[in-house]
Amino acid sequence: MLYLKWLLRKYVLTLCVLFFLAILILAYYNPEHSLPYIISNDYYDIEEALRHLPICNSRDRPNQRALLSTFHEWTKFARKHQIQYWISYGTLVGYVQRGGLLPHDGDIDLSIMAQATPYLFELSRLNFSSIYELVIHPQWYIIDDTKRSYFRSEKVEFVSLNGRFLNLKDNLHVDLWTAYDYHPNKTRVYKKDPPTITSFDNDYQWRSMPREWIFPLKECMFSGIKVWCPAQPEKLVSDIYGDISVNTSEVKCVNQTWVQSEEYKNAKKLMEMRMKHMTASTKETLVTTSTPRHQSSHSPIDLAVEQIPTCNSNDRPRHRTLLLLLQAWSRLADQHNLQYWLTFGSLIGYVQRRGLLPHDSDLHITMAVNDTQQLLNISRTNFSSNYQLKVHPQWNIMGAGNRSSFPDQGINFVTPNARFINLESKYSIDILPSYDANKQNLTVYDPDYNWMSHPKNWTYPLQTCYFSQIKMLCPADPKMLVETMFGVKALTKSDTQCRNGTWVEITPGKK
């Protein structure tokens, strides 16, 4: 009798396990299931992302939700069929600017290598859903889009794309753009040519870019959805749309309508002016150039300053002085080929707003300790009448606790290895050291000036970036460094607000 009860209990338990497994399998293979508790956390992440997306009218939120849901379905389809893709164009702009969907966007843009199109064409024949459909242009093999035709009866209402992933219910889509590992207009390819990827620019002209800007692809989170990003998103956005699109939105909401913003127009003027004067600027050196105290109201620095919020009448002069200081450092670094990268609050400013934090009163960069001797050599030259480079006499001693200050030499600091100082205002750039912990890690100061180590590939290779429109060097993974040092909230939220004409820290944090 006991044996029969044991068998019965085991039988019931086995049935329960099999039933549960069957539900899991059904949920995984049916993208249109209605079991919200089995859907991956991506669904709830989308809802969380929507809370941070601004809206301009009553149509925006339903459109945003449907568009992200469509993208989510694409990612599941691509994962199931092992389709290689990466976010591009306006979708990539959204990722760079805000980590997800642009609030006014009406579609999703992806890029796929041309050689994957035959496989997509086969997949398009599958009847995998009653809501979603993959449509591939019948003439996808014709590279010149002017020689393609529309096939509206087959839902092919495009010629420049190779395909679309359609949401038939909400009339939304994911655009599939084509990328080539050769230039379609080139008749010859030489072995010495660097590897490139060619695709349309925003004017539908062929544009080539270094292959390493795209590959290797990396996983990233886009409005709560795990997707594939190119290796260097900011370089791609800057190359196609200009530096202003890295951190400045093109639109704003006016009377329940998305319109082009004045901030974007001003930033665009700044970019055009900077491009116009770039050749002349590269010929200038700090030895022959003194920074004027009063800039023209149309100078690049003043246009950049106009983009920074103010809290009181002292802010604007401070912003201008700090940016002039940073511009002078940038020119000196270019002249002497100095390798450095933004850190601490300056890096937070770059990640949050691609420039100066409105309340900041100093700047921070890091350099490899072995490069300090080069700074010492520069400091002994008469390179400028407006700026001074001070190097700590004990720079080769690791740790501020083992150093002394030398006020008689104008060195009132012990933690930085050096300071780049504006002689008139006394504002400065702290130059902090980094050490090779081992082959894989760097050792640097954390915000509390304790030592911390992190992977070298978070810093190297250094990348050119624009900080309040000033050409600088940034670490390879700025967001990872900011998140590790200051926490995930520092990626998007300032810890300081303007209250009654004063910048006030609103949350306790590291200094």
Phi, psi and omega in degrees: 000315178298323180296319179295319177297320179296317178297317181297317179297318179294322180295315180296318179297319179296318178298319179298316180297315180296321179296316180296318178296322180297320178296318180297317180295317178299318181295324183287319186269349179250104184289352183249021179294162182240044179245085188299333182283349179259339178301144180299166182298349179304324183298313181290329177296324178297314179298321178294320180296323181297330179296337182259002179266123177290154175235157182244335179207177186292343181276341188296311186296314176299322180293317180297316181295315181294322181292317178293324177295322177296317178297320178300318178296321177299316182298323177292319178297315181294322179293318181296322184256009175055052179267127177272126180209170171210151180290146185209175177050228185299327178294322178290324175301316178299319179296316182292318184284319189218010178073019180177207188296135168291132188300335183261000188292149181245357177204176177245136180248126176231156175240145180220139178298142186303323184292350177274350186297319178303322178294319177296324179298320177294318179295330182294343179277351180283140175263076190267349183197153175270348182254322185249147181213137175263122181242126179246136181297128181301336180253033183303333183284348176274115186287320181286109185292341178289345180259006177266165180236163173273146177228072189295331178293341178254017180066021178262086182255040182208156177233329183282333179276160169267339180191172176216144171256110190263140166257101186289332182290314185258001180057046177238167183205161171250118180278133179250101180271155185256140174237144182240148176268021173209164178271119184302334182267355179272132180271340179228144174236126182260149181299329182282347180296133177295147180295131182227165170239134183242134177208179178291145166270188183285357174251015179061035172250148180293135181221126180261148179217156179302139181301326183290349174290336184252313184252146000285144176295154179228145176289141179212163180258125181240105182048045177085002180248134178280118184227182178254130179246154172292164184297322184228079185301318186293324178295321179294314179298315180297321182292321185275317188249351183098159183301329184298332183282353178291326183222359183245122179289142181282339187234163171215164182268122177228119179052048177064026178224137176280121180231162179295134186274151176294324179301317179295318179298316179295319179294326178293320176298319179300314180298316180296322178293319180295321178294323181295322184261006185299315182299316179293323183293324182291341179274345182282151173230160181291338181293323185256355186242127171251135182286124180293147181287328183242110180275153171298147180295349180252013180288155179303321180297315181295322178295322177293319180298326181296339181275354184262126179298151177239158179240332179208178187291344180276346187293312187299313177300322179294316178303312182298315181296318180295320180290323175296322176298315181293322177297319178296319177297317181302317179293319179296317180296318177297318182298323185253009178054047179279137178258123183206174174206152178295146178212175178050225184298330178294323178288323175300315179301319180295315182293318184283319189217013180056036179178198186295133171292135187302331184263357186292145178235002173208177183229153182226135172225164177235144175225151174299136185302328182292345179270359183295327178300324177296320176297320180298319179296319180293321183297339182272359178257158178269073189275343182199151175265351183253338186230155182222142177250116179252126179248132181294130182301336181254033184300334182276001174266123183279125176103126183295331182295343181258007183247167176235161172268157182229074185299332179292341176258009181076020181249094182258029181225155178233331184284309177293154172282335182200166174222139173255117196240136169278116187296329182279309185271340184072005171295151187214165171248118176282130180250104185266154183269154168233149182234148174282107178290317175196193184293336185256342189231152171251148174249126182220172173284143168270179184297341177263011180061036166257157181282140174218152178243147177212161181301141179298329184287356169284337182254313184255148357286143176297150181233144175291134179218168180239119183250110188049042176071011176259130182292123182224181172246134180240157174292162184297324182231078183301320184294321180296320179294317179296315181298320181292319184279323189239352182098159186296330181295333182291347178291330187228339188244131176281145177267011182227137178230157177273123178225117178054044176077016180225138175282124185236132176287124187263342177226143177294135181203180180283145181269000000 
